Amino acid sequence: MRYHVNGQQHEKPSHRTPREPWLGYARVAREVLGGGLTIDTLPDNMTHLVEDAGKYYSWRSFGPDDQRTDELWVDLNDLEHGQVRMHGILSNTHRQAAKVALSFDFPFYGHYLRQITIATGGFIFMGEVTHRMLTATQYIAPLMANFDPSFSKESIVQYLDNGEVFVVQWERVRLHGREAEGAYTFQAALHLTGTITFSYRDIPLPVEVISSAEHQVKAGLSDAFMVNLQSPQSSDAQRRLYEYHRVDIDTTKITNNSAFEFTALPTCLQHDSCELCLSSNLTSGCTWCNILQRCSDGMDRHRQEWLDYACSEEVELGNVNERSHTLHTSPPILFNLLKTMICFRKQGFHSSYAEVEVEGHEKEGIMEAGQC
């Protein structure tokens, strides 16, 4: 089975309408920005990335007896929050995803995004480039699973955007092939401040018993960067996606009337000067690249550009010490570093990362759909 990605469309205010068949024509997205995109399986003996150390987000969980649980739930029936839109395609199909524009710039891992992709499978894809493994990485997932809104007329995928918060709600959705076991209602909220919240109203089964045989089952956050690799068989560059960070929440705490709140922490990307980049107490491991006028630790979505402009090279006046941290790619373009004068703070450069792991049962792909 494949996920279909539908282009942005204008949605109607949320109210149930007769179900209509999806009439869009689909084509397989075989190239990404002129080159193929590969997400390879990690060898069994390689460390599986990323136990979170609180670098990008801090978070808390709340149970049924916590007042904060009710405070975090956004009642989409309350018109004071703004106009709610039901997504007609997502509410009537299975394995479908649709692009939606935000009314504000949302900071995700320090990157400001203006468009996201809502999926029927209980998650939001945050990548800027769609690829064949939509569930692999770059997601906000309150509960990623094989939900099938097309099963019932009561199932709704709807969203709200009032300029301060963007909320997606999966309401009364059921698991494909296990429809009789109950309906799930939960939501994810993306706040202007960068805060992310997951709220759960109805969770009929423990997450641990949901099958991942046909669809990944995850809850949490993930981001990745893309790098170019020269293929020995071709002159074309091969693009690979590397997950550099993931937050996996404790799914045993996902119950009826529960919630999680993620607070975005400062990142190197927010510093707009060399001085702030190297001296701020809010962040650590940051390096200033004068060519790009950018502060980074080298592990973000701009990774390829960071390599291309040799921003990971250490510069000492009168003594250029070229150190390469290239993720096993071909060497970056070399510049005359004495003339470039990259501002660099001496420090350990942490280049640990993991390539996205695609488990053997993963069957998702990407198809790009025409406008409906």
C-alpha positions in Angstrom: 0.0 0.0 0.0 1.1 3.6 -0.6 0.3 7.0 0.8 -1.2 9.5 -1.7 -0.2 13.1 -1.2 -2.8 15.5 -2.4 -1.9 19.2 -3.2 -3.2 22.0 -1.1 -6.9 22.7 -1.5 -9.5 25.1 -0.1 -11.5 23.3 2.5 -15.1 23.9 3.5 -16.1 24.7 7.1 -16.4 21.5 9.2 -19.8 19.8 8.8 -20.6 16.3 7.5 -21.4 16.1 3.9 -22.3 13.1 1.6 -19.2 11.1 0.8 -17.8 11.5 -2.7 -15.3 9.4 -4.5 -11.8 10.7 -4.9 -11.3 11.6 -8.6 -7.7 12.8 -8.6 -5.2 11.3 -11.0 -2.0 10.1 -9.3 1.6 9.7 -10.5 4.5 8.2 -8.7 7.0 10.8 -7.6 10.2 9.1 -8.8 12.6 12.0 -8.6 13.3 14.6 -6.0 14.7 17.9 -7.1 16.3 16.2 -10.1 17.8 13.2 -8.3 16.5 10.0 -6.7 16.0 9.9 -3.0 17.1 6.8 -1.1 16.4 5.8 2.5 18.4 2.7 3.2 18.1 0.1 6.0 20.8 0.3 8.7 22.9 -2.8 9.1 22.0 -4.8 12.2 25.3 -4.0 13.9 24.9 -0.3 13.6 23.7 1.8 16.5 20.0 2.7 16.1 20.0 6.5 16.5 18.8 8.5 18.9 17.9 8.4 22.4 16.8 12.0 23.0 18.8 14.0 25.5 16.5 17.0 25.6 18.5 18.9 23.1 15.6 20.2 21.0 12.5 19.7 23.1 11.6 19.3 26.8 8.3 17.6 27.4 5.9 16.5 30.1 3.0 14.0 30.1 -0.3 14.5 31.9 -2.9 11.9 33.0 -6.7 11.9 33.4 -6.4 13.5 36.8 -4.2 16.4 35.8 -5.9 19.8 35.2 -3.3 20.5 32.4 -4.9 17.7 30.4 -8.1 19.5 30.0 -6.3 22.8 29.4 -4.4 21.4 26.5 -7.4 20.0 24.7 -8.7 22.4 22.0 -12.4 22.1 21.7 -13.0 22.4 18.0 -16.8 22.9 18.7 -16.0 26.2 20.4 -16.2 28.9 17.7 -14.1 31.2 19.8 -11.0 29.3 18.7 -11.8 30.1 15.0 -13.3 28.4 12.0 -12.8 24.6 11.8 -12.3 23.0 8.4 -13.1 19.3 7.7 -10.8 17.9 5.1 -13.1 16.1 2.7 -10.5 13.9 1.1 -8.8 12.8 4.3 -12.1 12.1 6.0 -13.2 9.8 3.2 -10.1 7.8 2.3 -7.4 5.5 3.6 -3.6 6.0 3.3 -4.0 9.6 2.1 -2.0 12.7 2.9 -2.7 16.3 2.0 -0.6 19.5 2.0 -2.0 22.4 4.0 -0.5 25.9 4.2 -0.1 27.5 7.7 -1.0 31.1 8.4 2.2 31.5 10.4 5.8 30.4 10.4 6.0 27.4 12.7 9.4 26.6 14.2 10.2 22.9 14.0 13.7 21.9 15.2 14.6 25.5 14.7 13.4 25.5 11.0 10.5 27.8 10.2 7.9 26.0 8.1 4.9 27.4 6.3 3.4 24.2 4.9 2.7 20.8 6.5 1.2 17.5 5.3 -1.6 15.9 7.2 -2.0 12.1 6.9 -4.9 9.9 7.7 -2.6 7.7 9.7 -2.6 9.9 12.8 0.5 12.0 12.0 1.7 15.2 10.3 4.6 15.0 7.8 6.9 18.0 8.3 9.3 17.4 5.4 9.7 19.9 2.6 10.2 17.2 0.0 7.9 14.2 -0.2 9.6 10.8 -0.5 8.6 7.2 -0.7 8.8 6.5 3.0 6.4 9.0 4.5 6.3 7.4 7.9 10.1 7.1 8.3 11.0 10.5 9.7 10.3 14.2 9.7 7.0 13.9 11.5 4.8 15.0 14.4 2.9 11.9 15.4 0.4 11.9 18.3 -0.4 8.4 17.2 0.8 7.0 13.9 -1.1 3.9 13.0 -3.1 2.3 10.2 -6.3 4.4 10.6 -8.9 4.2 7.9 -11.4 7.2 8.0 -13.2 5.8 5.0 -14.7 3.0 7.0 -17.3 5.2 8.8 -19.2 8.3 8.0 -18.6 9.4 11.6 -14.8 9.5 11.1 -13.5 13.0 10.5 -10.1 14.6 9.9 -10.4 18.3 10.6 -8.1 21.2 11.4 -8.1 24.8 12.8 -5.7 27.6 12.1 -6.3 30.9 14.0 -2.9 32.4 13.5 -1.6 31.4 16.9 -2.2 27.7 16.9 -2.8 25.0 14.2 -4.7 22.0 15.4 -5.3 18.7 13.6 -7.9 16.4 15.0 -8.5 12.8 14.1 -12.0 12.2 15.3 -13.7 8.7 15.7 -11.1 7.1 13.3 -10.8 3.3 13.4 -7.9 0.9 12.7 -8.0 -0.7 9.3 -9.0 -4.4 9.8 -9.8 -3.8 13.5 -12.7 -1.5 13.1 -14.9 -3.3 15.6 -12.4 -2.6 18.4 -13.3 1.0 18.8 -12.9 4.6 17.5 -10.0 6.8 18.4 -10.1 10.6 18.9 -7.0 12.6 19.4 -5.3 15.8 18.2 -2.0 17.6 17.7 -1.6 21.3 18.2 1.3 23.4 16.7 1.7 26.7 18.5 3.2 29.9 17.1 5.8 29.7 19.9 7.0 26.3 18.7 5.3 24.4 21.5 3.6 21.1 20.4 0.9 19.3 22.3 -0.7 15.9 21.9 -4.1 15.4 23.4 -6.1 12.1 23.6 -9.8 11.8 24.3 -10.7 8.2 23.2 -8.0 5.5 23.1 -9.9 2.1 23.1 -6.8 -0.1 22.9 -3.4 0.2 24.5 -0.9 1.4 21.8 1.3 -1.6 22.5 -1.3 -4.0 21.0 -1.8 -2.1 17.8 -0.2 -4.1 14.9 2.6 -2.6 12.9 2.5 -5.3 10.3 1.1 -3.0 7.6 1.9 0.4 9.0 4.4 1.9 11.4 3.1 2.6 14.9 4.9 5.5 16.5 4.3 8.5 18.8 6.6 11.4 19.0 8.7 13.8 16.9 11.4 13.3 14.3 13.6 15.3 11.9 16.2 14.5 9.3 18.5 16.2 6.8 19.2 15.3 3.2 22.7 14.9 1.7 24.0 14.2 -1.8 26.1 11.1 -2.6 27.8 10.4 -5.8 26.8 7.1 -7.2 29.6 4.9 -8.6 27.2 3.6 -11.3 26.0 7.0 -12.4 27.1 10.6 -12.7 23.8 11.6 -11.1 23.9 12.5 -7.4 22.0 10.2 -5.1 20.1 11.9 -2.3 19.9 10.2 1.1 17.8 11.2 4.1 19.4 10.9 7.6 17.4 11.1 10.8 19.4 13.2 13.2 17.0 13.3 16.1 13.9 11.6 17.4 11.7 11.9 20.4 9.8 8.6 21.2 7.3 9.1 24.0 6.2 6.5 26.4 3.2 5.0 24.7 1.9 3.4 27.9 0.9 6.9 29.0 -1.4 7.3 26.0 -4.8 6.6 27.5 -8.2 8.2 27.5 -7.9 11.8 28.7 -4.2 12.1 28.6 -1.8 14.7 27.0 1.8 15.5 26.2 3.4 19.0 26.0 6.6 19.6 24.1 8.4 22.9 24.7 10.9 23.9 21.9 14.4 24.7 23.2 16.8 27.3 21.8 18.8 26.1 18.8 22.0 27.3 17.1 19.9 28.4 14.1 18.3 31.2 16.0 21.5 33.1 16.5 22.1 35.7 13.8 25.6 36.9 14.6 29.0 35.3 15.2 29.1 36.8 18.7 25.8 35.4 19.8 26.5 32.1 18.1 29.7 31.5 20.1 28.9 33.1 23.4 25.2 32.4 24.1 24.5 30.4 27.2 21.2 29.2 25.7 22.9 26.8 23.3 26.1 24.7 23.0 28.2 23.2 20.3 27.4 26.1 17.9 29.7 27.2 15.1 29.5 30.4 13.0 29.9 30.0 9.2 30.8 33.4 7.8 30.2 32.4 4.1 26.6 31.4 4.9 26.1 34.0 7.7 24.6 31.1 9.7 25.0 29.6 13.2 24.7 25.8 13.4 26.1 22.7 15.0 26.1 21.1 11.5 23.2 18.8 12.3 20.1 20.3 10.8 18.3 20.5 7.5 21.0 22.7 6.0 23.6 20.0 6.4 24.4 19.7 2.7 25.0 23.4 2.4 27.1 23.2 5.5 29.3 20.6 3.9 29.4 22.3 0.5 30.8 25.5 1.9 33.2 23.7 4.2 31.7 25.2 7.3 33.0 22.4 9.5 36.6 23.3 8.8 38.5 24.8 11.7 40.4 28.0 11.0 43.4 29.3 12.9 45.1 32.5 11.8 48.3 31.6 10.0 47.6 27.9 10.4 44.7 26.3 8.5 43.8 23.0 10.0 41.5 21.3 7.6 39.3 18.8 9.4 36.5 17.1 7.5 33.3 15.9 9.0 31.5 14.8 5.8 29.2 11.9 6.8 31.0 9.6 4.4 30.2 11.7 1.4 32.5 13.0 -1.2 34.8 15.8 0.1 33.1 19.2 0.2 34.1 22.1 -2.1 37.4 23.5 -0.7 37.7 27.3 -0.3 40.7 29.5 0.5 40.0 29.5 4.2 42.5 32.2 5.0 40.5 34.6 2.8 37.1 33.3 3.9 37.9 33.7 7.5 35.2 31.5 9.0 34.5 32.4 12.6 34.9 29.1 14.4 35.1 28.2 18.1 37.3 25.3 19.0 35.2 22.5 20.3 34.3 18.9 19.8 32.2 18.4 16.7 29.6 15.7 17.3 28.8 14.1 14.0 26.8 11.1 15.3 23.8 10.4 13.2 21.8 7.5 11.9 20.4 6.8 8.5 16.6 6.2 8.6 15.8 2.6 9.4 13.2 1.0 7.2 11.9 -2.1 8.8 11.2 -5.1 6.6 7.4 -4.8 7.0 7.4 -1.1 5.9 5.2 -0.9 2.8 4.4 2.8 2.5 5.4 4.9 -0.5 4.6 8.3 -1.9 2.3 9.1 -4.7 1.6 12.7 -5.7 -2.0 13.4 -6.6 -3.4 16.0 -9.0 -5.8 18.7 -7.7 -9.3 17.5 -7.1 
